[in-house]
Amino acid sequence: MKNQIKKIALLTSGGDAPGMNASIRSVVRACVFHNIIPVGVYKGYDGLIEGRFEEMNARSVKGIINKGGTILKTARSEKFKSKAGRYEAYKSIKENKIDGLIVIGGDGTFTGGLIFSEENKFPVIGIPATIDNDIFGTSHTIGFDSATNTVMNAIDKIRDTASSHNRLFFVEVMGRDAGHIALNTGVAGGAEEILIPEENLGLDRLIQSLKRSEKTGKSSSIVVVAEGDKTGENVFHLKEYVEKHLSNYDARVAVLGHMQRGGTPTCFDRVLASRLGVYAVESMISKKDGNMVGLQNNKVVLTPLKKAIKGVTKINKELLKVSDIMSI
Ligand code: F6P
């Protein structure tokens, strides 16, 4: 089939994630390979509205596969939430003779992309990139593997000082509404307890579990808490509650914060980003827009953006069971 796509714009939006640059590199080089002009849009949807476009080539993306962050910058655009803002963006797209748009980000990014696509009957394809791994239709989002390794290494360091002082540490990790980072890094970091938004077993069960750990001779403990967890009011409240009810515990809090979003992407994330970038461009060429590219059973697949946005990722119950057994 003759390719009618001559120019593809690409942007990154929402919270940045390690591997975003690898996906930018892949989209750009796949475009060049297919004789399509890649056009980078700076600062996400705000840049689309402002027409902050720059034609790119294979050399524009040299030396970035191993860099965290995004060379195209990112933003959470309030303006793009309005029809007027999206109309400005569409005018920019038409003025620059763009034939398709690839958006790299999370569910908020895809929501904006889908509305824009439907309003203007314009081809949009999504590439899932967020450390939260909370996008339906893919086993892995770009950035999740890198973030979990960053968190695991931080927990290992915290465990050194926790065991030196016989302390209990509450380690808060990111994951706005999802406990995937907390669950995986809790198991990998050997946490005694993992608190996630998907499962609230209550403060008393936490106390019982810590009492049991103490009885089995544990002199220090790590509790990994997802930022969206609702067991307590927040991680500091959890610390106070435990110190009040378990006088033997000397507790501290470590909030890992935005360092989880940085750092060089892992091999897994670089390969994932490279595969999804190529698949996004080739799906655009074969007019399979309106979809998100993703990984299922290690195969690249398409999921309608509508489903990717509405779908809810499930917490891995088998992993929850493993974490309970490991903390005996
Ligand atoms: O969506 C990714 C994420 O890192 C969440 O885990 C976190 O809650 C949020 O972004 C933080 O947003 P911001 O960078 O705007 O503070």
Boltz pocket constraint, residues with backbone or C-beta under 6 A from the ligand:
constraints:
  - pocket:
      binder: B
      contacts: [[A, 15], [A, 16], [A, 106], [A, 130], [A, 131], [A, 132], [A, 174], [A, 175], [A, 176], [A, 227], [A, 261]]
      max_distance: 6.0
